[in-house]
Amino acid sequence: MTNPFDLTGKVAIVTGANTGIGQAIAVALATAGADIAAVGRSACDETLALVEGVGRKAIFLRADLGTIAPVAGLVADTVAQLGRLDILVNNAGIIRRNDAVDFTEEDWDAVIDTNLKSTFFLCQAAGRHMIAAGSGRIINIASMLSFQGGIRVPSYTASKSGVAGLTKLLANEWAAKGVTVNAIAPGYVATNNTAALQADEARNKSILDRIPAGRWADPADMGGAAVFLASRAADYVNGHILAVDGGWLAR
């Protein structure tokens, strides 16, 4: 029997790959056999070294996904340099925190443009390529706030709720064309985006008290879910939002 989780010969784009969840997913996919196009606003040298360290090819594509201007080029450059595109991981995202009554239009637009608008148009660009090829895997990064409201992050909550809905819509349209579209909804992960929460003693305690696993997630905890959704093992999984949350939603 062949290994259903083997990604040998596959090529993946991972956005926001320079650190945190994006880096961890890039390394996990590479460990399973995929070559990686690492996308980031800043250099991904560490990620490239880690990917190459497990024997896979890695390229860096610089892009600011606060606009959709780089989107078409990311797909074209990946195919030109690595020969194909099989997997897209839409991980790039930002967050802005403020009370809803004080939230600015600037902060609203910045988050929606990066987390939702660019996600859709990168799905579209990759989807066109994958549909033509007859197969592909798209993995969006959702959030616990795809299910819940949260506090003080109105644009982030709206964007991640939108990512969940978009994932289901694209699955409906593209499943019969050989393309699966799913999402991972991380729980509370120790990354730069959550540094303010971790530093707030009271908020940090309230979060830990709610997580049955009793700890914040490590970015590497998302790697196995990404490999699964990218692999043949998930051939019949489509339109699903997979919570990787240490039991948060079950509490």
C-alpha positions as a LaTeX table, in Angstrom:
\begin{tabular}{lrrr}
\hline
Residue & $x$ (\AA) & $y$ (\AA) & $z$ (\AA) \\
\hline
Met1 & 0.00 & 0.00 & 0.00 \\
Thr2 & 1.20 & 3.50 & $-0.78$ \\
Asn3 & 1.24 & 6.14 & 1.94 \\
Pro4 & $-1.94$ & 8.25 & 1.54 \\
Phe5 & $-0.21$ & 11.18 & 3.26 \\
Asp6 & 2.75 & 11.23 & 0.86 \\
Leu7 & 3.08 & 14.57 & $-0.97$ \\
Thr8 & 6.14 & 13.66 & $-3.03$ \\
Gly9 & 6.10 & 15.49 & $-6.34$ \\
Lys10 & 3.58 & 18.10 & $-5.19$ \\
Val11 & 4.15 & 21.85 & $-5.10$ \\
Ala12 & 2.58 & 24.14 & $-2.49$ \\
Ile13 & 2.22 & 27.89 & $-2.12$ \\
Val14 & 2.14 & 28.92 & 1.54 \\
Thr15 & 1.45 & 32.59 & 2.28 \\
Gly16 & 2.72 & 34.27 & 5.43 \\
Ala17 & 5.41 & 31.61 & 5.52 \\
Asn18 & 8.20 & 33.54 & 7.20 \\
Thr19 & 7.11 & 32.71 & 10.75 \\
Gly20 & 4.48 & 31.13 & 13.00 \\
Ile21 & 1.70 & 28.99 & 11.53 \\
Gly22 & 2.76 & 29.59 & 7.94 \\
Gln23 & 6.31 & 28.46 & 8.58 \\
Ala24 & 5.15 & 25.39 & 10.51 \\
Ile25 & 2.76 & 24.36 & 7.73 \\
Ala26 & 5.41 & 24.90 & 5.05 \\
Val27 & 7.84 & 22.66 & 6.93 \\
Ala28 & 5.18 & 19.99 & 7.56 \\
Leu29 & 4.21 & 19.88 & 3.87 \\
Ala30 & 7.87 & 19.69 & 2.89 \\
Thr31 & 8.51 & 16.88 & 5.36 \\
Ala32 & 5.67 & 14.99 & 3.66 \\
Gly33 & 7.39 & 15.50 & 0.30 \\
Ala34 & 6.16 & 18.79 & $-1.20$ \\
Asp35 & 8.27 & 21.56 & $-2.69$ \\
Ile36 & 7.40 & 24.99 & $-1.29$ \\
Ala37 & 6.85 & 28.49 & $-2.63$ \\
Ala38 & 7.09 & 30.56 & 0.54 \\
Val39 & 5.28 & 33.89 & 0.27 \\
Gly40 & 5.89 & 36.80 & 2.64 \\
Arg41 & 6.28 & 40.53 & 2.96 \\
Ser42 & 9.70 & 39.96 & 4.49 \\
Ala43 & 12.41 & 37.40 & 3.82 \\
Cys44 & 11.67 & 33.75 & 4.56 \\
Asp45 & 15.29 & 32.65 & 4.92 \\
Glu46 & 14.68 & 30.47 & 7.97 \\
Thr47 & 11.70 & 28.78 & 6.35 \\
Leu48 & 13.64 & 28.12 & 3.15 \\
Ala49 & 16.49 & 26.59 & 5.16 \\
Leu50 & 14.11 & 24.34 & 7.09 \\
Val51 & 12.41 & 23.16 & 3.91 \\
Glu52 & 15.71 & 22.51 & 2.17 \\
Gly53 & 16.88 & 20.76 & 5.33 \\
Val54 & 14.32 & 17.99 & 4.73 \\
Gly55 & 15.44 & 17.63 & 1.13 \\
Arg56 & 12.78 & 19.67 & $-0.68$ \\
Lys57 & 13.02 & 22.61 & $-3.05$ \\
Ala58 & 12.06 & 26.04 & $-1.72$ \\
Ile59 & 11.65 & 29.44 & $-3.32$ \\
Phe60 & 10.78 & 32.81 & $-1.82$ \\
Leu61 & 8.16 & 35.05 & $-3.41$ \\
Arg62 & 7.97 & 38.50 & $-1.88$ \\
Ala63 & 4.42 & 39.87 & $-1.76$ \\
Asp64 & 2.31 & 42.22 & 0.33 \\
Leu65 & $-1.17$ & 40.72 & 0.31 \\
Gly66 & $-2.68$ & 43.91 & 1.66 \\
Thr67 & $-3.61$ & 44.34 & $-2.01$ \\
Ile68 & $-4.45$ & 41.81 & $-4.71$ \\
Ala69 & $-1.81$ & 43.20 & $-7.08$ \\
Pro70 & 0.69 & 40.32 & $-6.49$ \\
Val71 & $-1.89$ & 37.51 & $-6.72$ \\
Ala72 & $-1.68$ & 36.44 & $-10.36$ \\
Gly73 & 2.10 & 36.65 & $-10.29$ \\
Leu74 & 2.38 & 34.28 & $-7.33$ \\
Val75 & 0.72 & 31.47 & $-9.23$ \\
Ala76 & 2.63 & 32.18 & $-12.45$ \\
Asp77 & 5.99 & 32.44 & $-10.67$ \\
Thr78 & 5.42 & 29.23 & $-8.74$ \\
Val79 & 4.59 & 27.28 & $-11.89$ \\
Ala80 & 7.53 & 28.83 & $-13.75$ \\
Gln81 & 10.06 & 28.05 & $-11.03$ \\
Leu82 & 8.75 & 24.79 & $-9.55$ \\
Gly83 & 6.91 & 23.36 & $-12.54$ \\
Arg84 & 3.38 & 23.02 & $-11.18$ \\
Leu85 & 0.94 & 24.01 & $-8.42$ \\
Asp86 & $-1.00$ & 21.44 & $-6.43$ \\
Ile87 & $-1.61$ & 23.01 & $-3.02$ \\
Leu88 & $-2.44$ & 26.52 & $-1.84$ \\
Val89 & $-2.36$ & 27.48 & 1.84 \\
Asn90 & $-3.88$ & 30.91 & 2.48 \\
Asn91 & $-2.28$ & 31.74 & 5.81 \\
Ala92 & $-1.28$ & 35.40 & 5.50 \\
Gly93 & $-3.31$ & 37.53 & 7.88 \\
Ile94 & $-3.28$ & 40.54 & 10.17 \\
Ile95 & $-5.27$ & 41.65 & 13.21 \\
Arg96 & $-6.22$ & 45.02 & 14.69 \\
Arg97 & $-7.56$ & 45.39 & 18.24 \\
Asn98 & $-9.88$ & 48.11 & 19.54 \\
Asp99 & $-13.33$ & 48.45 & 21.08 \\
Ala100 & $-16.04$ & 48.28 & 18.43 \\
Val101 & $-17.21$ & 51.82 & 19.26 \\
Asp102 & $-13.72$ & 53.18 & 18.52 \\
Phe103 & $-12.76$ & 50.98 & 15.56 \\
Thr104 & $-11.50$ & 52.91 & 12.53 \\
Glu105 & $-12.28$ & 52.46 & 8.86 \\
Glu106 & $-8.55$ & 52.19 & 8.19 \\
Asp107 & $-8.18$ & 49.22 & 10.54 \\
Trp108 & $-11.36$ & 47.64 & 9.15 \\
Asp109 & $-10.18$ & 47.87 & 5.53 \\
Ala110 & $-6.63$ & 46.72 & 6.24 \\
Val111 & $-7.79$ & 43.49 & 7.88 \\
Ile112 & $-10.58$ & 42.71 & 5.42 \\
Asp113 & $-8.31$ & 43.37 & 2.43 \\
Thr114 & $-5.57$ & 41.06 & 3.68 \\
Asn115 & $-7.55$ & 38.32 & 5.39 \\
Leu116 & $-10.55$ & 38.01 & 3.08 \\
Lys117 & $-10.18$ & 39.87 & $-0.22$ \\
Ser118 & $-6.68$ & 38.61 & $-1.01$ \\
Thr119 & $-7.64$ & 35.13 & 0.18 \\
Phe120 & $-10.51$ & 35.01 & $-2.31$ \\
Phe121 & $-8.52$ & 36.29 & $-5.26$ \\
Leu122 & $-5.60$ & 33.95 & $-4.54$ \\
Cys123 & $-8.10$ & 31.07 & $-4.35$ \\
Gln124 & $-9.46$ & 32.26 & $-7.69$ \\
Ala125 & $-6.03$ & 32.43 & $-9.35$ \\
Ala126 & $-4.96$ & 29.05 & $-8.00$ \\
Gly127 & $-8.39$ & 27.59 & $-8.69$ \\
Arg128 & $-8.20$ & 28.47 & $-12.37$ \\
His129 & $-4.89$ & 26.63 & $-12.63$ \\
Met130 & $-6.09$ & 23.63 & $-10.61$ \\
Ile131 & $-9.39$ & 23.30 & $-12.48$ \\
Ala132 & $-7.48$ & 23.24 & $-15.76$ \\
Ala133 & $-5.21$ & 20.54 & $-14.31$ \\
Gly134 & $-8.17$ & 18.54 & $-12.97$ \\
Ser135 & $-6.96$ & 18.46 & $-9.37$ \\
Gly136 & $-5.82$ & 20.60 & $-6.49$ \\
Arg137 & $-6.00$ & 21.34 & $-2.78$ \\
Ile138 & $-6.81$ & 24.71 & $-1.23$ \\
Ile139 & $-6.45$ & 25.16 & 2.53 \\
Asn140 & $-7.58$ & 28.43 & 4.06 \\
Ile141 & $-6.69$ & 29.46 & 7.59 \\
Ala142 & $-9.85$ & 30.30 & 9.49 \\
Ser143 & $-10.08$ & 30.89 & 13.27 \\
Met144 & $-12.05$ & 30.18 & 16.41 \\
Leu145 & $-13.69$ & 33.48 & 15.47 \\
Ser146 & $-15.12$ & 31.78 & 12.41 \\
Phe147 & $-17.44$ & 30.18 & 15.00 \\
Gln148 & $-17.51$ & 32.77 & 17.78 \\
Gly149 & $-17.64$ & 36.54 & 18.11 \\
Gly150 & $-14.64$ & 37.34 & 20.23 \\
Ile151 & $-14.06$ & 40.83 & 21.63 \\
Arg152 & $-12.25$ & 43.94 & 20.37 \\
Val153 & $-11.46$ & 42.45 & 16.93 \\
Pro154 & $-14.50$ & 43.27 & 14.76 \\
Ser155 & $-12.73$ & 43.24 & 11.40 \\
Tyr156 & $-10.81$ & 40.06 & 12.24 \\
Thr157 & $-14.02$ & 38.30 & 13.30 \\
Ala158 & $-15.77$ & 39.44 & 10.13 \\
Ser159 & $-12.85$ & 38.35 & 7.96 \\
Lys160 & $-12.52$ & 34.90 & 9.50 \\
Ser161 & $-16.29$ & 34.33 & 9.39 \\
Gly162 & $-16.01$ & 35.26 & 5.74 \\
Val163 & $-13.15$ & 32.81 & 5.19 \\
Ala164 & $-15.34$ & 29.99 & 6.53 \\
Gly165 & $-18.22$ & 30.91 & 4.23 \\
Leu166 & $-15.93$ & 31.37 & 1.24 \\
Thr167 & $-14.37$ & 27.96 & 1.87 \\
Lys168 & $-17.79$ & 26.31 & 1.68 \\
Leu169 & $-18.85$ & 28.23 & $-1.43$ \\
Leu170 & $-15.70$ & 27.32 & $-3.35$ \\
Ala171 & $-16.02$ & 23.68 & $-2.27$ \\
Asn172 & $-19.53$ & 23.66 & $-3.70$ \\
Glu173 & $-18.38$ & 25.10 & $-7.03$ \\
Trp174 & $-15.12$ & 23.19 & $-7.48$ \\
Ala175 & $-15.60$ & 19.74 & $-5.89$ \\
Ala176 & $-16.78$ & 18.19 & $-9.17$ \\
Lys177 & $-13.77$ & 19.74 & $-10.92$ \\
Gly178 & $-11.25$ & 17.84 & $-8.78$ \\
Val179 & $-10.40$ & 20.68 & $-6.39$ \\
Thr180 & $-11.01$ & 20.42 & $-2.66$ \\
Val181 & $-11.33$ & 23.57 & $-0.54$ \\
Asn182 & $-11.12$ & 23.24 & 3.23 \\
Ala183 & $-9.99$ & 25.37 & 6.16 \\
Ile184 & $-8.09$ & 24.93 & 9.39 \\
Ala185 & $-9.41$ & 26.89 & 12.35 \\
Pro186 & $-6.54$ & 27.18 & 14.83 \\
Gly187 & $-7.28$ & 27.64 & 18.50 \\
Tyr188 & $-5.17$ & 30.04 & 20.51 \\
Val189 & $-1.67$ & 29.72 & 19.05 \\
Ala190 & 1.48 & 31.27 & 20.49 \\
Thr191 & 2.48 & 33.59 & 17.61 \\
Asn192 & 3.26 & 37.27 & 17.05 \\
Asn193 & $-0.46$ & 37.93 & 16.42 \\
Thr194 & $-1.36$ & 36.76 & 19.92 \\
Ala195 & 1.58 & 38.31 & 21.80 \\
Ala196 & $-0.66$ & 40.98 & 23.35 \\
Leu197 & $-3.04$ & 38.34 & 24.73 \\
Gln198 & $-0.22$ & 36.23 & 26.12 \\
Ala199 & 1.24 & 39.31 & 27.84 \\
Asp200 & $-2.09$ & 40.20 & 29.49 \\
Glu201 & $-1.98$ & 38.12 & 32.66 \\
Ala202 & $-5.74$ & 38.10 & 33.30 \\
Arg203 & $-6.68$ & 37.44 & 29.66 \\
Asn204 & $-4.02$ & 34.75 & 29.32 \\
Lys205 & $-5.35$ & 32.96 & 32.42 \\
Ser206 & $-8.95$ & 33.11 & 31.19 \\
Ile207 & $-7.90$ & 31.60 & 27.87 \\
Leu208 & $-5.88$ & 28.79 & 29.45 \\
Asp209 & $-8.71$ & 28.02 & 31.86 \\
Arg210 & $-11.01$ & 27.44 & 28.86 \\
Ile211 & $-8.66$ & 25.14 & 26.89 \\
Pro212 & $-9.04$ & 21.46 & 27.93 \\
Ala213 & $-5.50$ & 20.76 & 26.71 \\
Gly214 & $-4.26$ & 23.32 & 29.26 \\
Arg215 & $-1.81$ & 25.08 & 26.93 \\
Trp216 & $-1.58$ & 27.42 & 23.99 \\
Ala217 & $-1.05$ & 25.67 & 20.68 \\
Asp218 & 2.37 & 25.61 & 19.12 \\
Pro219 & 2.37 & 26.54 & 15.40 \\
Ala220 & 3.62 & 23.02 & 14.65 \\
Asp221 & 0.30 & 21.66 & 15.94 \\
Met222 & $-1.26$ & 22.87 & 12.67 \\
Gly223 & 1.14 & 20.90 & 10.49 \\
Gly224 & $-0.55$ & 17.52 & 10.65 \\
Ala225 & $-3.94$ & 18.98 & 9.78 \\
Ala226 & $-2.44$ & 20.71 & 6.74 \\
Val227 & $-0.73$ & 17.54 & 5.53 \\
Phe228 & $-3.99$ & 15.61 & 5.92 \\
Leu229 & $-6.06$ & 18.13 & 3.98 \\
Ala230 & $-3.40$ & 18.37 & 1.26 \\
Ser231 & $-3.11$ & 14.62 & 0.84 \\
Arg232 & $-4.99$ & 11.77 & $-0.85$ \\
Ala233 & $-6.24$ & 10.80 & 2.61 \\
Ala234 & $-8.62$ & 13.78 & 2.36 \\
Asp235 & $-9.91$ & 13.08 & $-1.15$ \\
Tyr236 & $-13.53$ & 13.10 & 0.06 \\
Val237 & $-13.18$ & 15.94 & 2.57 \\
Asn238 & $-14.50$ & 19.19 & 1.13 \\
Gly239 & $-15.94$ & 22.41 & 2.51 \\
His240 & $-14.88$ & 21.46 & 6.04 \\
Ile241 & $-13.62$ & 23.82 & 8.74 \\
Leu242 & $-11.25$ & 21.72 & 10.86 \\
Ala243 & $-10.80$ & 23.09 & 14.37 \\
Val244 & $-7.35$ & 22.43 & 15.82 \\
Asp245 & $-8.03$ & 23.98 & 19.18 \\
Gly246 & $-7.04$ & 21.72 & 22.08 \\
Gly247 & $-10.74$ & 21.19 & 22.79 \\
Trp248 & $-11.71$ & 24.90 & 23.03 \\
Leu249 & $-14.99$ & 24.52 & 21.11 \\
Ala250 & $-15.93$ & 21.41 & 23.08 \\
Arg251 & $-15.73$ & 23.23 & 26.42 \\
\hline
\end{tabular}
